[in-house]
Amino acid sequence: MFLSVFDMFKVGVGPSSSHTMGPMVAGARFLDFLRAQPFNVHGVKATLHGSLAFTGVGHATDRATILGLAGFLPDTYDAEKAEAELERLRKEKVIHVDGLPPLAFDPKTDIIFDYGPNLPGHANGMVISGLDAQGDTIVEEIYYSVGGGFVLTASELEQGKDTDDGPAVPFPFKSAKEMLDMAAESGLSIAQMKQKNETSRRRVNELDQGVSRIWQVMNDCIDRGLTTDGILPGGLNVKRRAKGIHDELMAERGLNMVAPHVANDWMAAYAMAVNEENAAGGQVVTAPTNGAAGVMPAVVRYWLDHVPGAVSSKIPEFLLTAAAIGGLIKYNASISGAECGCQAEVGSASAMAAAGLCAVMGGTPEQIENAAEIALEHHLGMTCDPVRGLVQVPCIERNGLGAIKAVSAASLALRGDGTHLVPLDAAIETMRQTGNDMHAKYKETSLGGLAVNVPNC
C-alpha cells in the first residue's frame, strides 16, 4: 500500500475537500473522458446525490462542479478568473474548453440536486452526463468524492479502495503493526521509511520542494487568517475570531501572570485562522481534508513558535510522519465526514498531528503510534453536523480542539515507553465500524445534530 504525502496534503480551495475540490476534479475528469470519446457531445449536465446534494449549496458544490466542467482545478485555482468565468457562463450558457466543441450548459438548470437515496458506492456521489443536440444523454460517468479531494469513478471504486499501479515501494506497510515491525527490522524512523517510499517514485529534490510548498501554503494561510476579520459568507453571520484572539494574545506577551492554559488559545487561534480562511473559500491544504485543514498547521506552528528547540528543518519529518499515519487511516477506514462523521476528519487530522509532533520531539516509532492512537481514540463517535451545510459551525472551533488534543496526545505518549493497551489499528477499525453504524443524518447531511438544533440565521 502506498499513498503519497502529496495525496494526503493537497493544495486546494475551500470550503470542502470532498464537496468542493472533489466535484471540481470530477468535472475536469469528465472533460478528459469526453475528449477520449469517438463522437462529439453537444451539452453536459451534472446530478448531485447524497451528501453532495443535501449540503451542496453550503459547500459550494454546484459552483465547484461548474468550474470543473469549465476546466478549473483546485491546485491552480484563480479566484478572479473563476468569478469571470461564472459570470460569462450565466450569460452565454456555453462551455469553451480545449479539445472539445462548444458545450451547451445552463448553470441554473444543468446542475441538479437529487435528494433521494444515495448512489450505491458512497454518500458523495455525482453523475455527469454528455448530451446530444436534443438534450438526451448519450454518455455518462459516475464519480464518487471519497474525502480529502480524492475522486474515483464507479468502476475505480469497485476495483478497490486505493489501487496503486506504480512500482513497489521499499516499505509497503498496510497497518500500524506492519509499520512498527518494518521500523524495528530496518532501524529506520517512520519518516525515514516514508521518505524512502516517496523517493522510490520521484526525485529527492521534487519531494523536498513539494513538502516545502505544502508548509508554505499552510503557514501563509495561518498568517492571512490571523490578520483578517469580518463576517464569513454563507448567511450564518459567523464572525471571524482568530485575529481578535491573536491580537489579545500578542498584547499579553511578557506579562508576569499569564495562565499556563493560554497555550491552548495559541493553538486554537492558529487552527481557527486556517478554517476561517477555508470557510471564506481561500487557499488551504487538505490535511487530510479541508474541514480538518487547521489541525496540522496549527500544531506545526505551535511547535515552531512555542516549543524550545523546535527548528524548521524538521518540518519534513513532521509532515512525512503525519502522512504515514493518515495513509493508514484512509486505507483501513475513511477520512470522509460523509462516510464516517467528523471522527474521520478532525479525528484523523488530530492523530496525524499528534504523530508528527511526537516524531520531531524525539519519539520512538512506538511512542508515535501511541500518540496517534490516543488522539484518534478520543475523537471516536464524533458526528459531522455542519449548520446550514457550511464548514463553519462547529467546524472552525472543532479544529482548535483537535489541535489541542493532538498536542496532549503527543505529550502523554512521550511520557511513556510506547507500550499501551489499545493499538492504533484497533482504534482505526473502531472508527470504521462506528462510522458504518452512525445514522446518515449525522454524516454531513445537515439533517441532524447541531444542524437542526441551532438557528440557521
C-alpha positions in Angstrom: 0.0 0.0 0.0 1.3 3.4 -0.9 -0.4 6.8 -0.5 2.0 9.7 -1.2 2.4 12.6 1.1 1.0 14.7 -1.8 -2.1 12.5 -1.7 -2.7 13.3 2.0 -1.7 17.0 1.6 -3.1 18.7 -1.4 -3.1 22.4 -2.2 -6.6 23.4 -2.9 -9.5 25.8 -2.3 -12.2 26.0 0.4 -14.6 25.3 1.9 -14.5 21.5 1.5 -12.2 18.9 0.0 -14.9 16.3 -0.6 -17.7 18.8 -1.6 -15.8 21.5 -3.3 -12.4 20.2 -4.5 -13.7 16.7 -5.3 -16.6 17.8 -7.6 -14.2 20.3 -9.3 -11.8 17.5 -10.0 -14.7 15.3 -11.2 -15.8 17.9 -13.7 -12.4 18.3 -15.1 -12.0 14.5 -15.3 -15.3 14.3 -17.3 -13.8 16.7 -19.8 -10.9 14.2 -20.3 -13.5 11.4 -20.6 -15.3 13.3 -23.4 -12.0 14.0 -25.2 -11.4 10.3 -25.4 -14.9 9.5 -26.9 -15.2 8.8 -30.7 -18.1 11.2 -31.0 -18.9 14.8 -30.1 -21.4 15.8 -27.5 -23.4 19.0 -27.6 -24.0 19.7 -23.9 -23.4 18.5 -20.4 -25.3 18.3 -17.1 -24.5 17.0 -13.6 -26.6 15.5 -10.9 -25.6 15.6 -7.3 -26.6 12.8 -4.9 -26.4 12.1 -1.2 -24.4 14.5 0.9 -23.3 16.4 -2.2 -27.0 17.3 -2.6 -28.0 17.9 1.0 -25.1 20.2 1.8 -24.1 21.1 -1.7 -25.2 24.8 -1.5 -23.4 25.4 1.7 -20.2 23.7 0.4 -20.4 25.5 -3.0 -20.6 22.1 -4.7 -22.7 23.4 -7.5 -20.2 26.2 -8.1 -17.3 23.8 -8.0 -18.8 21.4 -10.4 -19.5 24.2 -12.9 -15.9 25.4 -12.6 -14.6 21.9 -13.0 -16.6 21.5 -16.2 -15.1 24.8 -17.3 -11.6 23.4 -16.9 -10.6 24.7 -13.5 -8.6 22.6 -11.0 -8.1 23.1 -7.2 -4.3 23.3 -7.2 -4.2 26.0 -9.9 -7.4 27.8 -8.9 -7.5 31.5 -9.6 -10.4 33.2 -7.8 -10.6 36.2 -10.1 -10.7 34.1 -13.3 -13.2 31.8 -11.7 -15.6 34.7 -11.0 -15.2 36.0 -14.5 -16.0 32.5 -16.0 -19.0 32.0 -13.8 -20.4 35.3 -14.9 -19.8 34.5 -18.6 -21.5 31.2 -18.2 -24.5 32.7 -16.7 -24.9 35.0 -19.7 -23.7 32.8 -22.6 -24.6 29.3 -21.3 -21.8 27.7 -23.3 -18.6 26.0 -22.0 -15.5 26.5 -24.1 -12.5 24.2 -23.3 -9.6 23.0 -25.3 -10.1 19.8 -27.3 -13.9 19.9 -27.3 -16.6 21.6 -29.3 -18.7 24.3 -27.5 -20.8 22.6 -24.9 -24.3 23.8 -24.0 -24.6 24.3 -20.3 -27.0 26.4 -18.3 -25.9 26.8 -14.6 -29.5 27.2 -13.5 -30.9 24.0 -14.9 -27.9 21.7 -15.7 -26.9 21.2 -12.1 -29.5 19.0 -10.4 -29.8 18.3 -6.7 -31.2 14.8 -6.2 -32.3 14.4 -2.5 -33.3 10.7 -3.0 -31.3 7.7 -1.9 -27.5 7.8 -2.1 -25.8 6.2 -5.1 -24.5 2.7 -4.0 -20.8 3.4 -3.8 -20.5 6.3 -1.4 -22.5 9.1 0.2 -20.7 11.7 -2.0 -21.9 10.6 -5.5 -22.5 12.5 -8.7 -23.4 11.6 -12.2 -22.1 13.8 -15.1 -23.8 13.3 -18.5 -23.0 14.2 -22.1 -26.0 15.2 -24.1 -26.9 15.2 -27.8 -28.4 18.1 -29.7 -31.9 17.1 -28.5 -30.7 17.1 -24.8 -30.8 13.3 -24.5 -28.0 11.5 -22.6 -25.5 9.7 -24.9 -22.7 9.1 -22.4 -22.3 9.5 -18.6 -19.9 8.7 -15.8 -20.5 8.2 -12.1 -18.0 9.9 -9.7 -17.5 9.5 -6.0 -15.7 12.1 -3.9 -14.4 9.9 -1.2 -12.8 12.5 1.1 -9.7 14.6 1.0 -10.2 15.6 -2.6 -9.8 12.0 -3.8 -12.2 11.2 -6.7 -13.0 7.7 -8.1 -15.2 6.6 -10.8 -17.7 3.8 -10.0 -15.5 1.3 -11.7 -12.4 2.5 -9.9 -14.2 2.2 -6.6 -15.3 -1.3 -7.4 -11.7 -2.3 -8.1 -10.5 -1.4 -4.6 -10.1 1.5 -2.2 -6.8 2.8 -3.5 -5.5 0.9 -6.4 -1.8 1.6 -6.9 -0.4 0.6 -10.2 3.1 2.1 -9.6 6.3 0.2 -8.8 6.7 -1.5 -5.5 7.9 0.7 -2.6 10.5 -0.4 -0.1 8.2 -0.2 2.9 4.6 -1.1 1.8 3.1 -1.2 5.3 -0.7 -1.5 5.3 -1.2 -1.4 9.1 0.4 0.2 12.1 1.7 -3.2 13.2 3.4 -3.7 9.9 4.8 -0.2 10.1 6.3 -0.8 13.6 7.6 -4.2 12.5 9.4 -2.7 9.5 10.8 0.1 11.6 12.2 -2.3 14.1 13.7 -4.5 11.4 15.2 -1.7 9.4 16.2 0.6 12.3 14.6 3.5 10.4 12.1 6.0 11.8 8.6 6.3 10.3 9.6 9.4 8.5 12.7 7.8 7.0 10.7 4.8 5.8 8.1 7.2 4.3 10.8 9.2 2.7 12.3 6.1 1.0 8.9 5.2 -0.3 8.4 8.7 -1.7 11.8 8.8 -3.4 11.3 5.4 -5.0 8.6 7.2 -7.1 10.1 10.7 -7.5 13.4 12.6 -7.3 14.6 13.8 -3.9 14.5 17.4 -4.9 10.9 17.0 -6.1 10.0 15.7 -2.7 11.8 18.4 -0.9 10.3 21.2 -3.0 6.8 19.7 -2.7 6.9 19.3 1.1 8.3 22.9 1.3 5.4 24.2 -0.7 2.9 22.3 1.5 4.2 24.0 4.6 4.5 27.4 2.9 0.8 27.3 1.9 -0.2 26.1 5.3 1.8 28.9 7.1 0.6 31.6 4.7 -3.0 30.5 5.4 -2.4 30.9 9.1 -0.9 34.4 8.6 -3.8 35.5 6.4 -6.4 34.3 8.9 -4.6 36.0 11.8 -4.7 39.3 10.1 -8.2 39.2 8.6 -11.5 40.0 10.3 -15.1 40.4 9.2 -18.1 38.2 8.6 -17.8 34.8 6.9 -20.0 34.2 3.8 -23.0 31.9 3.8 -25.7 33.7 5.8 -24.9 32.5 9.3 -23.2 35.8 10.0 -20.3 34.0 11.8 -17.7 36.5 12.8 -14.0 35.8 12.2 -12.4 35.4 15.6 -8.8 34.3 15.0 -7.5 37.8 14.5 -9.1 39.1 17.7 -7.8 36.2 19.8 -4.3 36.6 18.3 -4.3 40.3 18.9 -5.1 39.7 22.6 -2.5 37.0 22.9 0.2 39.3 21.4 -0.8 42.1 23.9 -0.4 39.7 26.8 3.1 38.5 25.9 5.6 39.5 28.5 3.1 39.8 31.3 4.0 38.0 34.5 0.7 36.4 35.4 -0.3 34.7 32.1 -2.0 31.3 32.9 -0.4 28.2 31.5 -3.6 27.1 29.8 -3.2 30.1 27.5 -1.1 27.9 25.3 -4.4 26.3 24.3 -5.5 29.6 23.0 -2.5 30.0 20.7 -3.2 26.5 19.2 -6.9 27.4 18.7 -6.1 30.7 17.2 -3.8 29.1 14.6 -6.3 26.4 13.7 -9.2 28.8 13.6 -7.3 31.1 11.3 -6.9 28.3 8.8 -10.5 27.2 8.9 -11.9 30.8 8.7 -9.8 31.1 5.5 -11.3 27.8 4.3 -14.8 28.9 5.1 -14.2 32.0 3.1 -13.1 29.9 0.0 -9.4 30.7 0.4 -6.4 28.6 -0.5 -5.7 25.8 2.1 -4.0 22.4 2.2 -6.1 19.3 2.8 -4.7 17.8 6.0 -6.2 15.3 5.3 -9.4 17.3 4.4 -10.5 20.9 4.2 -12.9 20.6 7.0 -9.9 19.5 9.2 -7.3 21.6 7.5 -6.5 23.7 10.6 -5.3 21.0 12.9 -2.0 20.1 11.3 -0.7 23.6 10.5 -1.8 24.8 14.0 0.3 22.1 15.7 3.3 22.7 13.5 3.1 26.4 14.1 2.6 25.9 17.9 5.7 23.7 17.9 7.8 26.2 15.9 6.7 29.3 17.9 6.4 28.0 21.4 8.4 24.8 22.0 12.1 25.2 22.9 14.4 23.5 20.5 12.0 23.5 17.5 13.7 24.0 14.2 12.1 24.4 10.7 14.5 21.9 9.2 12.4 19.1 11.0 9.2 20.1 9.3 9.6 17.4 6.6 9.9 14.8 9.3 6.7 16.2 10.9 4.7 16.1 7.6 6.1 12.7 6.4 5.3 11.0 9.7 1.8 12.5 9.7 1.2 11.4 6.1 2.2 7.8 7.0 -0.5 7.8 9.8 -3.1 9.5 7.5 -2.5 6.9 4.8 -3.2 4.1 7.3 -6.4 5.7 8.4 -7.6 6.3 4.8 -6.7 2.9 3.6 -8.3 1.0 6.5 -11.2 3.2 7.4 -12.0 6.7 5.9 -11.2 10.4 6.0 -14.7 11.3 4.7 -17.2 13.1 7.0 -20.0 11.9 4.8 -18.8 8.3 5.3 -17.8 8.2 8.9 -18.6 11.5 10.5 -16.1 14.1 11.8 -14.1 11.4 13.6 -12.8 10.7 10.2 -11.9 14.3 9.5 -10.8 16.1 12.7 -10.1 12.8 14.4 -7.8 11.7 11.6 -6.1 15.1 11.5 -5.5 15.1 15.2 -4.0 11.6 15.0 -1.7 12.7 12.2 -0.6 15.9 14.0 0.0 14.0 17.3 2.2 11.6 15.4 4.2 14.3 13.7 4.7 16.3 16.9 5.8 13.2 18.8 8.3 12.4 16.0 10.0 15.8 15.9 10.2 15.8 19.7 12.2 12.7 19.7 9.6 10.0 20.0 10.3 6.4 19.0 8.1 4.7 16.4 6.2 3.0 19.3 5.6 6.4 21.0 4.5 7.9 17.7 2.0 5.1 17.1 0.8 5.6 20.7 0.3 9.4 20.2 -1.8 8.8 17.0 -3.9 6.2 18.8 -4.6 8.5 21.8 -5.7 11.3 19.6 -7.9 9.2 17.4 -9.4 7.3 20.3 -10.7 10.4 21.9 -12.5 11.6 18.8 -14.4 8.3 18.2 -18.1 8.8 17.6 -17.8 12.4 16.6 -20.6 13.4 14.2 -20.4 15.7 11.2 -23.4 18.1 11.6 -22.5 21.5 10.0 -25.1 24.1 10.5 -26.7 25.0 7.1 -24.1 22.8 5.5 -21.4 25.4 5.9 -17.9 24.5 7.1 -18.2 27.0 9.9 -20.2 25.8 12.9 -19.0 23.6 14.7 -16.1 23.0 12.3 -13.9 26.1 13.0 -13.7 25.7 16.7 -13.5 21.9 16.4 -10.2 22.3 14.6 -8.8 24.2 17.5 -9.8 21.5 19.9 -8.4 18.9 17.6 -5.1 20.6 17.7 -5.1 20.8 21.5 -5.9 17.1 21.7 -3.1 16.3 19.3 -0.5 18.2 21.5 -1.9 16.5 24.6 -1.7 13.1 23.0 1.9 13.5 21.9 2.9 14.8 25.3 1.2 11.8 27.0 2.9 9.3 24.6 6.3 10.9 25.2 5.8 10.3 29.0 5.6 6.6 28.3 7.7 4.0 26.6 5.3 3.3 23.7 3.6 0.3 25.3 -0.2 0.7 25.6 -3.4 -1.4 25.7 -5.2 -0.2 22.5 -3.3 -0.5 19.3 -3.7 2.2 16.6 -5.0 -0.5 14.3 -7.8 -1.2 16.7 -8.7 2.5 17.0 -8.8 2.8 13.2 -11.0 -0.3 12.9 -13.3 1.0 15.6 -13.6 4.3 13.8 -14.6 2.4 10.6 -17.2 0.3 12.4 -18.6 3.4 14.3 -18.9 5.3 11.0 -20.8 2.4 9.4 -23.2 2.2 12.4 -23.7 6.0 12.6 -27.1 7.3 11.4 -26.8 9.0 8.0 -28.3 12.2 9.4 -25.1 12.7 11.5 -22.8 12.2 8.5 -22.5 15.6 6.6 -26.2 15.9 5.6 -27.1 18.7 8.0 -30.2 16.7 8.9 -29.3 16.0 12.5 -27.3 17.2 15.5 -26.3 20.8 15.8 -27.5 21.4 12.2 -31.2 21.1 13.3 -30.8 22.4 16.9 -29.1 25.7 16.1 -31.0 28.6 14.3 -29.8 28.8 10.7 -29.8 32.6 10.6 
